[in-house]
Amino acid sequence: MKKQTRYIIYLGVFILLVNICRAQDADTAKIPVSYINVAGRYVDGKGIELRFFPDNKTVLEEGLKGGFIIERMLFDSAIARGGIDTSSYSEIARVNPYSSGQWEDLINKQKNVEAKSDLETARDFLQSSEKEKGGNFSLEKGIAELKDQKSREDYNYMVFVLAALKNPDAAIALGLAFTDTNAVPGKTYLYRVRPAGKSKIYKIISDDFRITAEPVKTAYGNPVYVNEGDTELSFAWINPAELSGYIVERADPGDAVFTQLNKAPIYNLEGSDYNGDSRSGYSDRNLVNYKMYTYRFYGYTLFGEKVRFAEVKAMPRDLTPPEEPFLMQPQNVKPNEVLVTWKMNPSPAPDLNGFYVARSNKAEGEFKVLHSGMLSKDTRSFTDTTFIRGQANYYLVQAVDTAGNRSTSFPVFAALIDSMPPVKPVIISGTIDSLGVVTITVEKNKEKDLMGYRLFKANSPEHEFSVIYEGFVNDDSSNGYIQTVFKDTVTLNSLTPYIYYRVKALDFNFNQSEFSDVIKIARPDTIAPVVPVFTNVFVSEKYVRLYFAPSSSEDVKEHIIYRRTSPDSTWKIIARLNSILSEFTDSSVTTGITYYYSMRARDAGGLYSKYASPVYGKPYDTGVRPAVENLSAEAEEKNIILSWDYPSSEYKTIFVIYKKDDKGSLVQYGLTEEKKYTDKNTGKENFYAVKAVTKDGGQSRLSAVVGKEIKK
């Protein structure tokens, strides 16, 4: 197989897709069907040219053996109104593939290498179709072998179709083309094509192809979109419906000669997008930036003609930025000057154009350029005299090339010469919990160069305070977060009832503020509350009510109620009560389940008492079930149909039907598990009621009585 083996698609895929859709229709009728697709055009002075392709390889081979019959009929207004009468078709020609000698003559006189290859591909397919199919079948390989064979046949079929489309001589030599030279200009005709022989498997249907013998001008203009890259150009276009197999040619800058770039035509392999459009593309690499190139785009028609649909001029551009500058630590060399210096490679990129120096008060903030024009490409330092004292100053440097591409250094903080300490800090609050965890909250200082705080601790205000924590932000930190909440842990078993703290603030030059005022924090109580005691339990169907004596400890803040459903399960909190309540009602219970309860007291220091001795309660079932609702009776001929509503239940429910007897008493009349009942033994007047009975013995009360009269 020649290089055309890479030409998989467009019409081949189109034919396969059409075949799939039609096969689905055929599946409905359980009849294998194959269609012959016909296309054509009118050429002035020549006639109507036709191309036809069966959508099935087996039917194609049948036609190649016995030839194809071309039939025609004149299309007039009567046909347009009443439909096509197939008996009006008449045979006008029969076409057959070339003989071996004709193939040799056709191929030998062909001088174009690509066209010759197309003809050889078409002949190879024709010869393979004439060989006997079949052979030994391996049971071991089974279905996999069949699938592989089918895949190879479909592949060869698509290659053949594309070769026939691309070369008009191949289509004629294969017997898949015909020109009706007897077509009268201006007349409209219907054509259809069928194999001379009959298929043993498929019902063959030829589509009716309608065409008027008039030249049609086809505009092949189609926009091509360009993406200009660095030493490369990328192109994309929406595939015109009339074309396939695209060729791209290029003329270099200052050259009028175009050279074909792709050895094989481009076919779309990805199908259509959500708009129904299919797209193709091409990339041309290793170009020279800022040189103008000219491109021409071609496609092949159904009749093997190569037509141009676009011409585009485009220029690749430099998109590669220069190396990133390495920014050194900016130095506050004088009271009003910060020296910014940076480094580059010893031999920077030849297109380096210059530098920009910028500053911000945050590492991730908005940086503003500090000078009006670009610094020269040989510059490696800049002196900033506009920096702001009392706030953070971050610097970065950008390198720019002649194409405007930029690279940026990492931002670096500048430490300023500063002898002014922060103001005295203020401690807002200090707390300690029952575990001895101390939380100190400091009001944040307003200095812009604030670096953080040092936390000091002592057991007495007369003792020396020791540093226990330092919370500083790095000068190159990206978030600038200053810690104002500090944690410490102390022992609760101590003879000293209080613990003492104070802080100092520091700036980035390590200037220290004076001490804050001392905060005194009391160690919490370590004696747990007295245990509360349950005094009584009252149980009903829908709740359990607990009575208890509250804890007698004075600092109790709340009582916590716990519940579980077995003696060994984990206690779960179900309520928190204030310290003055002495009873609690648990309404989130289920009848028949035993619930165990306990409780604890919690004091102001967060200490808990021991668990109270458990008690339990079991809500009981009264046996009363919901009543039937919305009972209705409808007459249907001599029958009465009862229907009603009843809520779903975890128990199996049986409905007992009651009916008034001759004495007017409601007596049991029938049973059903459904919410509907049909009474076929009716009288003139009929009155009913319904009761629900559950499997566990529960019953509802009788529903409201409904009646229905039957006319005899």
N, C-alpha and C positions, 0 to 999 in steps of 0.2 A: 504494500500500500504506500502511495507517495505522500508528499507533505500535506495533501488535502485531508489526510486522516485527522488533521487538527481542526478541520472546518466544521465543528459540531455546532449546528444550531439553527438559528432563526426559523427558516421555513420547516426544517426537520422537526423542531420542537413544536412549531405551529401545527403541523400535520398530526403529530402524536397527541397534542392537546385536543384537537378537533376529534380525533379518533376516540379518545377517552370519553368526551362528552356524549358523542353519538353512541358509543358502546353502552353507556348508562341507559340511554333510551332503548337500545336493543335489549338490554337485560330485562327491561320491563315486560317485553313480549317473548323473552326466552328464545330469540332468533339471532344468530350471529350475522351481523350486517357489516359490509364494507362500502365506503363511499369513494367515488372518483371525483376529485376536485379539479375544476376547470377554471382557467383564467385566460384573458386575451386582450388584444388591443387592435385598433385599426391603423394601418400604415398607408398613407396616401400613395396611390399608384401601385400598391403591392397587394393589398387585401387585408383580411382579418387573420392575425397570427394567434394561434392557440397554444397553450401549454396545459398539460393534464398530468396529475399524479394520483395514483391510488393511495389511500391512507393505510394500506396493509401490505406488508412485504409479500405475503402469499398471493394476493390478488395481482400485485405488480408482476410477479414472476409468471403468472398465468397469462397476463397481457403480453409480456415479452416473448413468450413462446408462440402464441397464436396471432399476435397483433391486436390493434385496437380499431374499433369501428367508430367513425365520426358521423353523427347525424345532425341535421339542421332543419329548422322550420322558420317561416316568416312570422314575425310577431306583429299583430295588428290590433286595432281597438277592440275587435270582438273577443280576442283572446284575453285582453286586459280586463274586460267586463266579466267574462264567463269562466275564466280559468284555462289552463293548458290542456289541450286534448293530445295525449301522447301518440295517438294514431296518426297525427299530422306530421310527425317527424319522418324524414326520409334520409337514407344513407347517401352521403356524398363522397366518402373516401374511406380507405382502409390503410393503415400505416403499420409497418413492421420494422424491427431493428435491422441495421446493416448486416450483411454477410461478413464472414471473416476477411474476404478480399477487400470489401469496401472499407472495413475498419483499417486495414493495413494502408490502403491508399490515402485515407483521410489523415491518419497519424503521420505518415511519412512526408506528406507535403506541408505539414504544419511546421513552421520555422520558430514560432514563439515557444520557448521552453515551458512556461507556465501553462499555456493553452494545451500543449502536447501532453503535459502531465495530467490535466483534467480529462482529456480524451482517454488516456490509458486507464485512469481510475474508473471511468464509466464502462470501458470494455471489460475490465476485470470483474466488475460486479455482474455484468451481463453473462460472462462466461461461468461465474460461480453459480448463477441462478439456473444454468442449464444442467448442472451436475446433479446426480441423484443424492437426495438427502437421507439421513438415517444412519444406521450402523449398530454396533453393539452398545448396549446400555448397561451401565454398572449399577447393580442394586446396592452396592456398598456406598457409592457416591450419591445415588438417589436424586432427591430434589435439587441438591446443590449443583449437580451436573446439568440438569435441565435449565436452571436459572442462568448458569454461565453460558450455555449455548444460546439462550434467548437474548442475553445481553450482547453477545458478539453479533448476532443477526441484526438487532436494532441499531447497533453502532454502524455496521456496514451499510445499512439502509439509509441512515442519515447522511453518511459520507457520500453515498451515491446521489441522493437528492440534491445536495449542495453542489456537487460537481455538475449535475445536469442544469441547475439554475445558473451557474456561473459561466457556462460555456454553451452558446446557442448551437454550435455544431454537435456537441455531445447530446443535447436534447433531441436533435433531429436524428442522429445516428441511433439513438436508443428507441426511436419510434414514439417519443413522448411530445412531439411537436407537429403542428400542421398549419399550413397557410391556405385559407379559403380565398383563392384569386377570383372567384366568381361572385363575391359579395358586391351588391349594387350600392354605390355611395348614397348615403342618406337613409337607407333602409335599416330596420331593426330586426335582428335575428336571435333565435334561441338555438344553442348548441348543447349537445350532450355526447359523452364518450363512454364506450363500454368495451370490455374485452370480447374478442371474437369467440372465445371459448367460454364455457361455464365452469364456475367454481363448484367443487364438490362439498365445500364447507360453508361458504359465505353467500348470503343474498347480496348481490352487487347493485348498488344504487348510484346512478350518475346524477349529480346536481345539474339543474337547468341553468345554463349560463346565458345571460341576456346582454347583448351589446349592439350599439348602433354604429354603422359604418361611417364614422366621422372621426377625423383626427382630434385627439384630446391633448391639449398642451399641459404638461405636468411641470409644476414649479418645484424644483428640488432644493430651493433655498432653505436652510435650517441653521439656527444660531448655534455656535460652538462657544462654550464658556471656558475662560482661561484663568488659571491660578498661577501667578508669577512667583516662583520660588527662588531659592539660592542655587544658581547654576542649573536650574531645571524649570521646565514648564509642564503643567498638567492641564489636560483638556477633557471636557465632558460635553456630551450632547444627548438630546432626546432622539431616539432612533426614528427616522421618518418611516411611515408605514409602507412606502413603496420600495424601500431599500434594505439591504442586508450586506454583510461581508465588507467591512469598512477598511479603506486604505488611507494612510497618512503620508503626505509628502512634505519635504521641507526644502526651502531655499535659504542658504546662509546669508548673512549680512553682505550687501553689495553684489550678490550673485543672483542671476536670473534663472539659473538651472535648478530644477526641483529634483530631489532624490527620494525614492520611496523608503520609508523608515521601517515599516513592519513587513517581514517576509511573508507572513500569512495574514489573510483578512481577519478583522476583529469581529467576533460575534458576541452578543449579550448572553451570558450564561446564568444570570440571576433572576430572570423573569421581570414582571412589571411591579411598579410601586402601587401605593394605595389609590393613585389617580389613574391607574391603568397605563402609565407610560413606562417604557423600558429605556434604559440609558446605557451608553457605552462611553468609554474613556480611553485616554492614552497619555503616557508620561514620557517626555523627552529629557534625558539627563546629560550631564557632562558638557553643559553649554558655557558660554562666556557671558558673565554678567554685564548688563548694560549694552548689549548688542541686540539689534532688532532682527528677529527671524520671521520669515513668512512661511505659513503652513497652508496646505490645501487638503481638503477632506473629500474622499470619494466613497461611493457605495455602489453595489451591483443591483440592477433591476431584476425582475423576474425573468427577463428575456436575455440576461447575460451581458447587459450593457453597463459599462463603468461610467458613472456620471458624477460630476462634482457638485457638492451641496454647500460648501462653505470655503472661504479663504480668510485666514486670520493672521494678523501681525501681533507679535508679543515679544516681551523683553524680560529675561531673568534678572533678578535684583539681589544685591547683597543683603542677607538677613542675619548674618552671623555677627554677634556683638564682640567687642574686644574683650581681652581678659579683665577680670575684676581687679580693681586696685586693692592693695593690702594697706589698710589704714592703721597707722601707729597710734599709740595713746596720745591724744591732744594734750599739750602742756600749757599751763597758765604761766608763761615765761615772764610777764610783767603784769602789774596790777590791772591794766586795761587791755591786755593782749593774750589771745590763745593761739598757739602755733599748731597748725594742722599739717601733718606730713604723711606721705604715702609712698609706696613702692610699686614698681611694675617690673616685668621681666627685663633682663638686660637688653634684649632685642624685641621690643613690642611689635605688634602687627603693623605692617607698612601703611594701612589705611587709618591708623589712629589719628584723630583730629584734635582732641583736647579734653578738658576736664571741667566738671562743675563741683563746687563744695557747698553742702547744704547743712542746715541745723534745725533741731526740733527739741522740745522739752520732754519728749517721750521717745523711747527706742522704737516704738511702733507708730509714732505720731506722724503728723503732716510736716514734712521737711521743706524748708524754703531756701532757695539758692541765695548765697551771701554776696554775690558780685553780679554786675550788669552783663558782662560778656563772657564768652567761653575762655577758660584759661588755656594757654598753648599746650601742645602735646609734650613739650619738654619740661613743663612745670611739675614739681613734686612737693610743693608746700604752699600754704596760704595762711595769712595772719588775720584772725577775726578780732575786730575791735568793737563789735556790736553785741557781744554776748550779754546775758542778763544775770546779774548776781542774785543770789537768793532763790534760784530755781535750777533744775537739772539742765544741762546743756549736752545734747548728743549731736555728733557729727557723722556725716557720710560723704563719700566721694564717688562721682559717676565718671566713667570713661566713655567717650563718644567717638565713633568712627565717621568717616566721610559720608557714609550712607545714612547716618542718623541713628544707627543701632547703639544701644546703651547697655553698660554693665554697671552694677552698683556694689560697693563695699558693704561690709557689715557695719551697722551703727556702733560708735564707740563713745563712751561717756568721758567728759572732760572734768577733772577734779580741779576746782578753783582754789586759789589762795584765799583763806578766810580765817579770821581770828574772832569772829562774832559768834558766841554760843547761842543755842536755842533758848527760848524763854522757859521759865519754870513750868514743868508739866503738871497736870491735874489728874488725880485718880478719881474716876466717877463712882465706882462701886467695888466692893469686895465681898464675896460670899464663900461659904464652905458647906459641903454636903455631909451626909452621914458616913461617907467613906473617907473623909478627910481630904477631899479634892477641893482646893482653893481656886477661885476664879477672880482675877483682877482685871478690871476694865479701865483703860486710860483714855482721856479725851485727846484726840490727835492734835498735835501742834500744827500751826499754820505755816511754818517755814517751808519754802519750796525745796531747800536742800536737806530736808530732814532725812536722816538715814535710819533711825529707829530708836529703841529704848533699851536700858539696862534695868533689870528688876532686882531689888535688894530685899533681904529678910532678916529679922531678929526676933528673939523670944521676949525681949524687953526693950522699951524705948531708950533705956540708958546703955544698952549693949551696942557694940559695933555692928553695923549692918553689913552683910556679906552679899556679893553678887551671886545670884542663883540662875539667871537666865539673861541672854542677850538676843534681841530680835532685830536684826539689821537687814535692809534690802541691799543687794549688790548694786554697784554703780552701773553695771551693764545689764541689769535685770530688764526684761521686756514688759513686765506688768506694773512695776513701781509700787506694789502693795506694801503698806506699812502696817505691821502687826500692832494692834492695840488691845488685844485680849490675851491674857497670860494665865497659864495653869501651874499650880504647885500642889504637892501632896504632903500632908503633915500627919503626925500620929494623934489619935484622939485620947489615948491613955497618957495624960500628962498632968503634972501638978500646976502648970501654968495655964490659966484659963483662956489666954488670948495669944494671938500671933500678930506680928507687926510687919508692914510692907511699905516701901517707897520706891520711886523710880527716878532715873535721869534720862534726858533726851540727848542724842548726839546727831551732829550733821556729818556730811561726807568728808569734812576735814577733821573729824573726830574732836570737834569742839564740844565740850560737855556743859549741859545746863546745871543749875543748882538742883538740889534734891527737891522732890515734891513733898508736900505735907505727908506725915505718917498716917496710914490707915490701920485701925485696930479691928481685928476680926476675932469674934468669940468662937472657941471650939464648941461643937454641938453636943447636946445631951447624948449620953451613951446608954441610958436606962430605958429599956423597952416598956411600952404601956402594959397595963393590966389586961388580961384576956377577957373579952366579953363572954356572956353565958346565954345559951338558948333557954327560954322558959316554957315555950309551948309551940306546937305545930298544929295548924288547922288545914285539912285537906278537903277540896271539893272536886267536881268533875273537871273544871277548867283552870284551877289555880292551886298553889300551895302558899299558905300564909305563915310566916315565921314571926314569933315573938321572942325578944331577947332583952337581957339587961346589959346596957352599954358599959364600956370600960370605965372604971372609976378614976383613971388618970386625968389630971387637970389639963394637960397639953395635948389631948387627943384632938386631931383635926378631922378624921373620917373613920367610918367603919366599912370594911370591904367584905362583900358577900361572895362566897365561892360555891360552885355546884359541880357535881359529877354524877354519872349514871351507874357506876359500879364502885364497890369499895376499893378496888385496886387501880382505878383510872386516875388521871391527873386532874387536880382542881383547876377550874376555869372561873375567872372573875365574871360575874353577871351584874353586879351593881356596886356603886360607891355611894354611901349615905353620910350625911352630915352627923356630927357627934351627938345631937340631941334626939334623934329618932330612935324608937325602940321596937319597930316592927317593919316587915317588908313582905310584899306580895309578889310571888313569881307567877306571871301569867303565861310565859312562853313554855308551856308544858304540854305533854301528849298523854292522853288517857291510857292507863295500863302500864306506864313506865315508872319505875321507882327512882326518885331523885334524892341524892345525898347532899347535905348542905353543911358548910362551916363558915367561919368569919374570923377576921383579924381587925385590930385597931392600929392606926398609924398616927404618930404624934407630930408636933411641929418640926422636930428635928429629922423627920423621915424615918424614925425607928418603928418597927412593926412588933406587935405582940405575937405570942404563939397562937396557933390555930385553936379555935374553940372546939369543944367536943362535938363531933358530927351528930346531926339528926337527919331523919329521912321522912319522906312523904310520897304516897302513890295515888295520883288522881284516879278516881274510879269512874267506870262506865255506867251511865244511867240506862242504857239500852234504848234510848229515844233517838230515832233517826229522822232526818229531814223529810217533810211531807212532799208528795207529788205536786207539781205546779203546772198551771196552764193546761189542765185536762180539757180536751175538746172532742166532739163527736161529729162525724160527717157521714151522711147517707150515700151509699153507692149501690144503686139498684135496690135489692132486698137486704143488703148488708149494711152494717154500721161499723165504721173504722174509728177506733179510739186512738188518740195520740197525746203525749204529755212530755213535760220536761222534768229531768231529775239530775242533780249534780253528780259528777263522777265520784266514786268511792273506792277505798282500798279493799273493801269487802265485796264479795260477789252478791249482787242484788237480784231478788226475784220480786216481780210485781203481781199482787193478788187483785184480780178483777172482781168487784162486787156489783150485783144487779138487783134492782127491786123485783120482788116476786109479786104474785097476784094480790097479796095482802099489804103490799106497800113497804115490806121490810127489805133492807139490803142484805143479801145473802151471797156467800162466796160462789163465784160463777166460773172463774178461769184463772190460769197462771201463765206468765210469760217472762222471759228474760230480756225482751226488747222493750223499747219505749213506744210500742204500738200494739194494738190488738184488734182483730176483726171478729165481730159477732155475726154469724151467719143464721142464727136462730132468733129472729127478731119478731116483735109484735107490733101493734100499732103505736104504743107509747113505750119508750125504753129509757130507763134511768140508770146511771152508772156512777161508781166511785172506785178509786184505786188506792191501794196501800203498798208501801215498800217494805220488804222483809229482807234483812241481810243474813249472810251465812252464819254470823256469830250469834244470831238470835235477836238482834235488834229489830225494832219495828217503828214505822212512822204512824202518825194518825191518818185516818181516812182523808182523802182529798175532798174538795168540794164536789157535790153531786151535779152531773150534767145529764141532760135528756135529749132525745131525738125522736121525732115522730116519723113513722114509715107509712106512706099512703098505700093502701092495699088496692 
